[in-house]
Structures are given as C-alpha cells and as structure tokens.
Amino acid sequence: MNVNRMWPCSIRRINWKAGALAVVLAVGGCAGSGVKVESKIGVINAQRLLSDTNAGKRVKDSLASFSKNRQALMELEERELRRMEEDFARQASILSPTAKREREEQFRRRMQEYQQKAAELNREVQEKQRDVLEGFRDKIETVGAKVAKRLGLQVVVDKSKGGPTIYHEESLDISPQVIEEFNRDYP
C-alpha cells in the first residue's frame, strides 16, 4: 500500500516543505551561519621527506648517479666533436675543396647525431626521474596515510614549496612523524 495515499494532500505538502527546509537549513547553516565544522588536518613536506629519509636519500643518490652516467657519455661525445673540429682546422689549409666539403659534411652529421643523442639522454633522465619520484610519492602516500590514521587525521596536504598549501600552522606539520615511520618501514 502506498503511504502517500494514506496521508491527506496538505500533510504531504507540509512534510515535503519541512524536509526541504531542513536541507536548506543544514546546508545553509554550515556554509554561512558560523557553524564550525570540526576536521583534523595535517600537512607534510614531501621535499623534506625526500631529503630526510633513508629511502629518499637513496632515491636522490640513484638519480644523481644515473644523471652523472648520462653526463659522462655526453662529455665523451663533446670531446670527440672538439677533436674532429681541431683536426679539421689544422688540416684545412692542405685539404682539397672536395675533401673540405666531405669533412664539413661529416662534422655536421656527427653534430646532428650528438644533438639527437643529447635529447635522447635528456629524455631518459627525465623519464627515470619521473618514474623514481612517482614510486617515492606512492611510498609517501602509504606512510602518510598510516600516520594520519594513527593521529586521527581526516586530510593531509602537501606543503612543499610551490605546492597547494599557502599557509598552515606549524602544529599541523606531521612531517617528523612521517619521516620516523618512513625510516622504520623503508630502512
């Protein structure tokens, strides 16, 4: 049996209006009447976690080593190009016009190869950095959530420089607790 059929029309209208009024008061009351919504917020500094945790230091070292290796490869290429250029300059006066053109063309090809290799190695470094930092960020989220639950927090935001947090009270910073937990979980 339909309950609305049992109630007279005027009661249904009153119930509907009362329900709508309750929703308006609840939503409007929270938004503008000074009703304080209690929430527990924490902030972390992900850059500090990268610098101050054992795992973060390993990540930074790994990225530095990877980048240094790529840089060494590029320096070898640069030395080879300089050697080719110096050889050409020394021999330019004794080379025939055809030999000069061939050497210039060879140098241009090597320079293009160098530029392509430099772009490729730069892309590799950026991809490696992105992959490693994403993995570290996943660990931050896991450990940060663990600490937040233990502290009874509802929201944790990143306060790193350039991040979304403009202001926070220092008492909201849970970075030290997250660093401690991080070092326990990832020694």
C-alpha positions as CSV (number, residue, x, y, z in Angstrom):
1,M,0.0,0.0,0.0
2,N,1.3,3.5,-0.9
3,V,1.9,5.5,2.2
4,N,1.4,8.8,0.4
5,R,-2.3,7.8,-0.4
6,M,-2.9,7.4,3.3
7,W,-1.9,11.0,4.1
8,P,-4.0,13.9,3.0
9,C,-2.5,16.3,0.4
10,S,-1.9,19.1,2.9
11,I,0.2,16.8,5.2
12,R,2.3,15.6,2.2
13,R,3.0,19.2,1.2
14,I,3.9,20.1,4.8
15,N,6.3,17.1,5.0
16,W,7.9,18.0,1.7
17,K,8.3,21.6,2.8
18,A,9.6,20.6,6.2
19,G,12.2,18.3,4.5
20,A,13.3,20.9,2.1
21,L,13.5,23.5,4.9
22,A,15.7,21.1,6.9
23,V,18.0,20.5,4.0
24,V,18.3,24.3,3.3
25,L,19.0,25.0,7.0
26,A,21.5,22.2,7.2
27,V,23.4,23.2,4.1
28,G,23.0,27.0,4.5
29,G,23.7,26.8,8.2
30,C,27.0,25.1,7.7
31,A,28.0,27.5,4.9
32,G,27.3,30.9,6.4
33,S,25.9,30.9,10.0
34,G,29.1,30.4,11.8
35,V,28.6,26.7,12.5
36,K,32.0,25.3,12.8
37,V,32.8,22.0,11.1
38,E,35.4,20.1,13.0
39,S,38.0,18.4,10.9
40,K,41.5,17.3,11.6
41,I,44.1,18.3,9.0
42,G,47.8,17.6,8.8
43,V,50.4,18.8,6.4
44,I,53.6,17.2,5.2
45,N,56.6,18.5,3.3
46,A,57.3,15.9,0.6
47,Q,60.6,17.6,-0.3
48,R,61.7,17.3,3.3
49,L,60.8,13.6,3.2
50,L,63.0,13.2,0.1
51,S,65.9,14.8,1.9
52,D,65.5,13.5,5.4
53,T,64.5,9.8,5.0
54,N,66.9,7.0,4.2
55,A,64.8,5.9,1.2
56,G,64.6,9.5,-0.1
57,K,68.4,9.8,0.2
58,R,68.8,6.6,-1.8
59,V,66.4,7.9,-4.4
60,K,68.4,11.1,-4.7
61,D,71.7,9.2,-4.9
62,S,70.3,6.9,-7.6
63,L,69.0,9.8,-9.7
64,A,72.3,11.7,-9.3
65,S,74.3,8.6,-10.3
66,F,72.0,7.9,-13.3
67,S,72.3,11.6,-14.4
68,K,76.1,11.6,-13.9
69,N,76.5,8.5,-16.1
70,R,74.5,10.1,-18.9
71,Q,76.5,13.3,-18.5
72,A,79.8,11.3,-18.8
73,L,78.5,9.9,-22.1
74,M,77.8,13.3,-23.4
75,E,81.2,14.6,-22.4
76,L,82.8,11.8,-24.4
77,E,80.8,12.8,-27.4
78,E,81.7,16.5,-26.9
79,R,85.4,15.7,-26.7
80,E,85.2,13.7,-29.9
81,L,83.5,16.6,-31.7
82,R,86.1,19.1,-30.5
83,R,88.9,16.7,-31.6
84,M,87.2,16.5,-35.1
85,E,86.9,20.3,-35.2
86,E,90.5,20.8,-34.2
87,D,91.8,18.3,-36.7
88,F,89.8,19.9,-39.5
89,A,91.2,23.4,-38.5
90,R,94.8,22.1,-38.6
91,Q,94.3,20.3,-41.9
92,A,92.0,22.8,-43.7
93,S,94.9,24.6,-45.5
94,I,96.2,21.3,-47.1
95,L,92.8,19.7,-47.9
96,S,91.3,20.0,-51.4
97,P,88.0,21.7,-51.7
98,T,86.3,18.3,-52.1
99,A,88.0,16.9,-49.0
100,K,87.0,20.1,-47.1
101,R,83.3,19.6,-48.1
102,E,83.4,16.0,-47.1
103,R,84.9,16.8,-43.7
104,E,82.4,19.6,-43.1
105,E,79.6,17.3,-44.0
106,Q,81.0,14.5,-41.7
107,F,81.2,17.1,-38.9
108,R,77.6,18.3,-39.5
109,R,76.3,14.7,-39.4
110,R,78.2,14.0,-36.2
111,M,76.9,17.2,-34.7
112,Q,73.3,16.2,-35.5
113,E,73.9,12.8,-34.0
114,Y,75.3,14.4,-30.9
115,Q,72.2,16.7,-30.6
116,Q,69.9,13.7,-31.1
117,K,71.8,11.7,-28.5
118,A,71.7,14.6,-26.1
119,A,68.0,14.9,-26.5
120,E,67.5,11.2,-26.1
121,L,69.7,11.0,-22.9
122,N,67.9,14.1,-21.5
123,R,64.6,12.3,-22.1
124,E,65.9,9.2,-20.4
125,V,66.9,11.2,-17.3
126,Q,63.5,12.9,-17.2
127,E,61.7,9.6,-17.5
128,K,63.9,8.0,-14.8
129,Q,63.3,10.9,-12.6
130,R,59.6,10.8,-13.1
131,D,59.4,7.0,-12.5
132,V,61.6,7.1,-9.4
133,L,59.8,10.1,-7.9
134,E,56.4,8.6,-8.6
135,G,57.4,5.4,-6.8
136,F,58.7,7.5,-3.9
137,R,55.4,9.5,-3.9
138,D,53.5,6.3,-3.6
139,K,55.5,5.4,-0.5
140,I,54.8,8.9,0.9
141,E,51.1,8.3,0.4
142,T,51.2,4.9,2.1
143,V,53.2,6.0,5.1
144,G,51.5,9.4,5.3
145,A,48.1,7.6,5.4
146,K,49.3,5.2,8.1
147,V,50.5,8.1,10.3
148,A,47.3,10.1,9.6
149,K,45.1,7.3,10.6
150,R,47.1,6.8,13.8
151,L,46.8,10.5,14.6
152,G,43.1,10.6,13.7
153,L,43.5,13.0,10.8
154,Q,40.9,13.3,8.0
155,V,43.0,15.2,5.4
156,V,46.8,15.5,4.8
157,V,48.0,18.1,2.3
158,D,51.5,18.7,0.8
159,K,53.1,21.9,2.0
160,S,56.2,21.7,-0.2
161,K,57.3,24.9,-1.9
162,G,55.2,25.6,-4.9
163,G,52.5,23.2,-3.6
164,P,48.9,23.9,-3.0
165,T,49.3,25.0,0.7
166,I,49.7,28.7,1.1
167,Y,49.5,28.8,4.9
168,H,49.4,26.4,7.8
169,E,50.0,26.4,11.5
170,E,53.3,24.6,12.4
171,S,51.4,22.4,14.8
172,L,49.7,20.7,11.8
173,D,53.0,19.6,10.3
174,I,53.3,15.8,10.7
175,S,56.5,15.5,8.6
176,P,58.6,14.5,11.6
177,Q,56.3,11.6,12.4
178,V,56.1,10.5,8.8
179,I,59.9,10.7,8.5
180,E,60.2,8.5,11.6
181,E,57.7,6.0,10.3
182,F,59.2,6.1,6.8
183,N,62.7,5.2,8.2
184,R,61.1,2.3,10.1
185,D,59.2,1.0,7.0
186,Y,62.0,1.6,4.5
187,P,65.3,1.4,6.4
